[in-house]
Amino acid sequence: MTPTHVLVVGASGSVGRHAVEQARTAGYRVRALVRDPSRIHFGCGVEVVQGDLTSVESMRQVLDGIDGIVFTHGSNGGPTLTETVDYGAVRNALEALDGRPARIALMTSIGVTNMDNDYNRSTEAHDWKRRSERLVRASGNEYTIVRPGWFDMEGADEHQLKFEQGDRRDPMGPQDGSAARRQIAQTLVDALGCEEADHKTLELIDVAGTAQTDAELASMFAALQPDTGLDGVLDRDNFPECTQPKRVREQIARIETMRAEQ
């Protein structure tokens, strides 16, 4: 499905602002979810709404009439915050949809399948972002999951996007992969209207060269392998479902059931 009315979650963030503009330029009706509408202005053609992404009821109101979602949110916090925000926003949106279809573009992070590092052990950020990916795949919705490298730390001549799969970079710094915020947003928004991007997960970095056109990105999406289960198609098998918290397993089962009942 190609959406017509798109919600940007995390619209006031550094990638979300670009996603709002990209979606408006692409011709979508755009609704921007923010915490404080008085502090941000997107100009004509963008509906700015206040909402709480940690509340299912709030998300239900925000999602009224929406058939496309771009998730660009992130907490940069500890385990409680990453569960509540990074994972919770996706869970609450899917709960609020109650099985109603929506085209989804979800931004997580390059290296999200690298669980055994000091950063993940202290924040559990990769754990919860990876669980949010699994919710999207379990939902039965059309989707694209984008795992960008470090924001805006690419070289001066690095404008060409590169799609990868398998998440093997395990980046510890910008030298292991970076992507411009504007191009991250472009990839997310382009994926919404691209049939070739459906059910695909990719890592995104900039390399030396010129930026691609939207048509060229469509060809790049087409070359990717589609996902076949709860993880990305080439992801390492290091996060067994049976070891996940009971509440997470129950939430995945609930999301699967909600769509099946539609």
MARLUMKE-877678 format. One record per atom (N, C-alpha, C): residue in one letter; y, z, x. Coordinates in steps of 0.001 Angstrom, whole numbers, plus 500000, padded with zeros to 6 digits. Layout:
# residues N
AYZX;...
# end
This chain:
# residues 262
M498804500000500830;M500000500000500000;M501254500000500871;T502260499274500418;T503551499292501094;T504489500172500273;P504994501250500840;P505842502161500061;P507214501567499786;T507891502153498835;T509264501748498522;T510247502898498680;H509765504132498453;H510626505320498470;H510054506311499488;V510741506479500612;V510188507182501764;V510889508519501993;L510096509555502218;L510610510866502603;L510456511036504106;V511520511448504780;V511450511785506200;V511467513306506320;V510374513859506820;V510255515303507040;V510693515587508475;G511622516545508628;G512211516787509940;G513366515838510197;A514071515463509121;A515094514413509209;A516279514781510087;S516539516057510256;S517684516462511079;S517327516595512557;G516049516369512905;G515616516472514286;G515956515240515098;S515645515302516377;S516075514243517294;S515356512920517049;V514116512954516563;V513408511736516181;V513653511426514708;G513721512461513895;G513924512277512465;G515202511539512122;R516269511812512837;R517535511117512585;R517372509612512790;H516664509241513851;H516413507821514092;H515505507238512999;A514520508022512556;A513606507537511526;A514335507266510218;V515274508122509874;V516074507904508663;V516810506576508757;E517477506341509874;E518240505108510058;E517326503887510086;Q516191504002510764;Q515244502893510829;Q514716502553509436;A514394503579508651;A513864503345507306;A514914502720506395;R516136503172506518;R517205502584505715;R517418501121506100;T517446500845507383;T517624499470507857;T516481498578507394;A515276499136507300;A514106498373506873;A514090498094505378;G515027498688504651;G515141498410503226;G514476499410502307;Y513981500516502855;Y513378501542502021;Y514458502380501329;R514132502889500161;R514907504005499614;R514516505230500438;V515488505974500922;V515205507035501877;V515674508379501348;R514786509342501421;R515116510733501109;R514905511543502380;A515914512278502803;A515869513047504043;A515738514534503718;L514656515146504186;L514423516571503958;L515033517376505093;V515967518275504746;V516637519112505738;V516719520538505211;R516976521478506102;R517124522867505697;R518523523154505166;D519535522480505735;D520915522740505349;D521667521423505203;P521773520891503965;P522436519599503762;P523898519580504169;S524543520732504215;S525966520765504553;S526223520453506021;R525174520495506838;R525351520311508283;R524991518910508768;I524647518016507832;I524230516683508275;I524650515641507254;H525005514453507750;H525415513359506878;H524857512062507450;F524116511337506619;F523490510097507065;F524208508840506590;G525225509004505760;G525932507835505264;G525331507312503976;C525826506186503543;C525428505607502261;C523954505207502262;G523338505371501114;G521973504903500946;G520894505892501300;V521265507095501735;V520274508115502078;V520504509338501190;E519447509740500505;E519490510943499678;E519083512140500540;V519991513072500716;V519710514260501516;V519338515399500572;V518167515997500800;V517706517070499932;V517364518299500763;Q517603519440500179;Q517249520705500819;Q515855521097500358;G515040521534501293;G513689521942500927;G513080522819501995;D511984523448501619;D511270524353502518;D509884523780502760;L509659523245503944;L508371522612504219;L507227523607504331;T507537524910504322;T506490525925504342;T506066526328502933;S506652525687501898;S506365526027500506;S505786524819499777;V504626524975499165;V504023523883498402;V504914523518497222;E505445524503496532;E506274524217495370;E507538523466495751;S508153523855496845;S509334523135497316;S508983521704497678;M507863521515498362;M507438520169498732;M507087519335497509;R506578519964496481;R506258519234495251;R507529518641494640;Q508599519393494654;Q509869518885494120;Q510425517777495008;V510358517976496301;V510906517003497246;V510143515684497190;L508859515746496901;L508003514559496910;L507989513810495585;D508719514280494605;D508763513608493311;D509254512168493475;G508439511202493077;G508820509799493167;G508611509160494524;I508108509916495486;I507923509419496854;I506549508775497002;D506504507613497691;D505206506986497964;D505003506685499453;G505889507209500288;G505734507089501732;G506326508312502416;I505664508812503457;I506138510004504172;I506103509736505668;V507210510057506337;V507268510034507797;V507443511478508266;F506465512000508967;F506519513364509490;F507021513334510933;T508196513922511177;T508739513999512539;T509054515438512923;H508566516398512150;H508901517799512340;H508160518384513537;G508595519541513981;G507940520262515066;G508615521603515257;S507842522598515692;S508380523954515774;S508729524397517182;N507973523937518184;N508158524403519562;N508079525920519661;G507150526492518909;G507021527941518896;G505635528400519286;G505320529653518968;G504026530231519274;G503010529914518197;P501802530502518288;P500717530161517375;P501055530297515895;T501754531367515518;T502078531560514103;T502997530465513601;L504017530138514390;L504973529127513973;L504350527735513959;T503507527432514936;T502882526109514945;T501933525934513763;E501262526995513360;E500425526891512162;E501295526734510918;T502344527520510822;T503187527508509620;T503954526207509462;V504448525665510579;V505323524488510521;V504577523201510867;D504065523087512087;D503462521832512535;D502269521443511658;Y501417522381511387;Y500264522148510522;Y500630522358509056;G501379523423508801;G501663523818507420;G502432522785506618;A503369522088507254;A504145521082506526;A503250519956506025;V502286519548506846;V501359518489506443;V500444518993505332;R499904520173505527;R499027520752504501;R499758520881503171;N500987521400503206;N501728521632501966;N502115520332501277;A502457519319502072;A502792518026501467;A501577517423500774;L500418517487501425;L499212516935500823;L498805517734499589;E498957519042499648;E498700519866498466;E499643519480497336;A500912519270497667;A501915518945496662;A501667517579496024;L501126516650496796;L500799515337496239;L499680515431495209;D498828516435495354;D497742516690494397;D496868515448494200;G496605514751495303;G495743513583495233;G496462512282494971;R497757512333494677;R498530511107494458;R498683510370495781;P498468509060495815;P498522508345497095;P499927508225497656;A500026508280498965;A501285508045499679;A500934507503501054;R501694506543501520;R501494505997502873;R502109506973503870;I501361507375504879;I501791508437505792;I501913507915507218;A503001508295507878;A503158508102509324;A503423509487509911;L502505509960510725;L502573511315511277;L502798511261512778;M503810511954513263;M504046512112514691;M503456513433515161;T502573513370516169;T502087514608516785;T502511514607518255;S501572514479519186;S501956514530520601;S500873513928521481;I501281513229522521;I500334512776523522;I499698514008524182;G498413513917524512;G497708515056525093;G497226516063524076;V497294515724522770;V496958516702521732;V495480517084521749;T494630516250522356;T493211516603522435;T492865517354523714;N493863517657524523;N493655518479525718;N493859519939525319;M492783520623525036;M492863521989524535;M492879523032525655;D492382522649526819;D492154523621527890;D493272523567528920;N494456524041528534;N495574524137529471;N496425525332529091;D497260525772530017;D498056526983529795;D498976526841528588;Y499564525660528423;Y500486525453527295;Y499781525659525957;N498620525041525787;N497923525178524511;N497361526580524311;R496912527196525398;R496383528548525257;R497464529532524810;S498715529303525203;S499787530232524834;S500414529903523484;T500441528623523105;T501127528218521865;T500190527763520753;E498979527329521124;E498030526708520194;E498622525467519525;A499633524881520155;A500316523728519563;A499384522538519410;H498574522267520432;H497647521141520334;H496592521401519260;D496111522631519190;D495127522980518165;D495650522653516774;W496861523126516478;W497380522982515114;W497855521562514819;K498393520887515808;K498750519481515591;K497490518646515349;R496443518934516102;R495197518179515911;R494606518465514532;R494720519699514085;R494239520025512732;R495078519312511671;S496378519162511924;S497208518430510954;S496788516965510891;E496424516385512036;E495901515020512036;E494646514927511170;R493768515893511311;R492518515870510556;R492781515948509053;L493771516722508656;L494121516782507233;L494524515413506711;V495347514716507473;V495799513386507051;V494614512442506925;R493722512450507902;R492561511556507845;R491646511920506679;A491556513213506355;A490685513660505271;A491262513364503897;S492556513091503837;S493245512995502547;S492911511737501756;G492360510721502430;G492091509465501741;G493295508559501634;N494440508990502170;N495641508164502157;N495608507128503274;E496373506060503104;E496622505158504211;E497549505875505188;Y497321505703506485;Y498079506475507460;Y498118505788508809;T499091506219509604;T499132505930511034;T499552507211511730;I498856507578512799;I499192508773513568;I499677508331514945;V500881508757515279;V501526508350516531;V501678509582517420;R501174509471518652;R501237510555519626;R502160510132520779;P503442510423520669;P504370509953521709;P504328510807522966;G504740510187524075;G504927510911525326;G506230511689525295;W506650512159526452;W507863512959526572;W509073512170526079;F509941512841525335;F511065512161524692;F512153511768525691;D512550510508525638;D513738510007526339;D513758510350527830;M512619510276528483;M512559510519529921;M511967509324530659;E512005508165529992;E511482506956530606;E512458506434531659;G511984505558532533;G512836504976533561;G513851504008532977;A514844503664533762;A515935502808533304;A515467501428532877;D514357500962533447;D513847499624533105;D512625499681532198;E512324500860531652;E511124501038530824;E511496501033529346;H511412499864528736;H511758499709527322;H510625499092526514;Q509562498694527201;Q508450498040526517;Q507432499095526073;L507122499084524792;L506175500056524259;L504748499676524618;K503941500694524880;K502514500510525141;K501725501429524223;F500759500855523490;F499868501623522643;F498573501889523410;E498118503136523382;E496835503500523978;E496023504285522957;Q494721504392523209;Q493848505213522372;Q492897506005523266;G492448507152522749;G491537508006523507;G492195509235524085;D493519509235524179;D494286510412524589;D493784510994525914;R493773510164526956;R493240510608528240;R494314510932529285;R495580510870528923;R496618511091529934;R496820512567530267;D496599513457529317;D496783514891529548;D498108515166530260;P499220514720529700;P500488514754530436;P500990516165530702;M501346516402531944;M501944517666532341;M503429517503532631;G503919516272532551;G505322516009532802;G505656514574532456;P506945514215532444;P507370512863532069;P506726511760532893;Q506327512078534112;Q505696511054534949;Q504369510580534358;D503817511324533429;D502537510954532808;D502711510228531479;G503948509912531131;G504173509161529904;G505380509644529137;S506293508722528854;S507506509059528108;S507799507943527121;A508572508251526096;A508961507249525104;A510337507600524550;A511124506584524288;A512462506787523733;A512349507241522279;R513170508203521912;R513149508707520544;R513352507581519525;R514277506684519817;R514554505592518893;R513322504719518701;Q512575504485519781;Q511391503640519681;Q510213504369519037;I510165505681519187;I509168506468518453;I509401506296516959;A510666506437516548;A511012506277515140;A510705504867514656;Q511002503877515477;Q510708502487515113;Q509217502305514853;T508386502864515716;T506942502727515567;T506459503391514285;L506956504580514006;L506565505300512789;L506950504517511539;V508176504038511495;V508664503333510302;V507996501973510164;D507842501256511263;D507147499962511201;D505727500127510665;A505071501222511042;A503692501443510611;A503577501557509095;L504611502056508438;L504551502248506989;L504261500956506249;G504873499867506689;G504728498602505982;G503793497633506650;C502953498125507551;C502085497248508334;C500623497522507989;E499983496592507317;E498583496771506937;E497697496959508161;E498059496297509270;E497247496383510488;E497307497766511136;A498281498597510732;A498421499935511313;A497628501001510567;D497052500639509435;D496380501610508586;D495135502196509247;H494974503531509092;H493835504276509614;H493717504142511137;K494862504171511805;K494847504059513257;K495642505184513901;T495149505640515037;T495769506699515829;T496049506138517209;L497252506407517716;L497628505825519008;L498511506765519803;E498415506628521127;E499368507263522022;E500452506240522353;L501674506710522486;L502820505818522633;L503629506185523869;I503795505220524759;I504645505419525939;I505475504162526182;D506519504311526982;D507316503182527438;D506880502797528848;V506823501484529097;V506540500980530433;V507609499954530795;A507586499493532031;A508601498546532486;A508540497257531666;G509697496794531240;G509779495570530457;G510766495716529321;T510903494655528538;T511852494643527421;T511187495128526145;A511996495625525237;A511490496142523965;A510916495016523105;Q509872495333522352;Q509247494346521484;Q509959494259520135;T509763493137519464;T510246492967518100;T509273493638517140;D509692493776515878;D508810494349514867;D507552493500514698;A507692492186514771;A506529491309514643;A505544491526515792;E506072491741516979;E505201491997518125;E504478493332517980;L505152494333517408;L504495495620517176;L503345495470516182;A503523494606515179;A502449494375514203;A501202493847514899;S501373492960515851;S500230492438516612;S499586493532517452;M500404494450517968;M499869495558518745;M499068496511517868;F499551496765516656;F498785497587515716;F497432496930515418;A497455495619515227;A496242494895514864;A495176495001515956;A495588495143517196;A494638495193518315;A493965496556518463;L494444497564517750;L493883498907517871;L492592499044517069;Q491734499976517521;Q490531500294516763;Q490851501297515659;P490278501131514467;P490535502082513378;P489718503360513543;D490241504432512978;D489514505705512967;D488351505609511983;T487321506405512255;T486145506407511382;T485762507803510909;G486459508817511372;G486124510180510993;G487358511053510988;L487179512340511241;L488296513279511206;L489134513257512477;D488638512629513551;D489387512529514790;D489759511074515064;G490648510871516039;G490959509532516465;G489716508844516996;V489650507526516856;V488414506780517088;V487827506998518490;L488666507149519491;L488173507308520860;L488439508705521435;D488811509648520574;D489113510999521041;D487892511681521640;R488134512545522612;R487048513329523201;R486502514311522155;D485231514566522226;D484545515431521272;D484561516857521812;N485707517516521685;N485850518849522266;N486465519861521296;F486372519581519998;F487010520447518999;F486120520493517758;P484903521053517878;P483923520980516791;P484443521553515475;E484136520868514394;E484574521323513076;E484002522699512750;C482781522947513191;C482127524211512853;C482798525414513500;T483616525199514535;T484291526309515215;T485699526550514683;Q486133525761513724;Q487486525915513205;Q487582527133512290;P488791527719512181;P488946528867511275;P488492528521509855;K487949529499509184;K487423529273507835;K488485528684506920;R489733529179507033;R490790528692506145;R491062527203506377;V490929526759507618;V491155525342507923;V490043524495507329;R488807524928507474;R487687524173506907;R487800524098505391;E488257525199504781;E488429525214503327;E489569524294502899;Q490628524247503686;Q491756523396503342;Q491396521913503453;I490633521544504479;I490186520163504600;I489301519787503413;A488396520680503041;A487525520411501897;A488333520258500618;R489370521067500475;R490200520995499270;R490958519679499221;I491523519256500341;I492264517998500385;I491340516830500058;E490131516858500602;E489163515797500315;E488815515763498829;T488661516926498237;T488290517010496814;T489418516548495911;M490653516904496251;M491790516538495425;M491900515022495286;R491719514288496383;R491816512836496303;R490619512231495581;A489443512821495790;A488244512304495145;A488318512439493619;E489056513428493166;E489161513676491723;E490159512780491029;Q490967512060491801;Q491975511181491202;Q491337509928490600;
# end
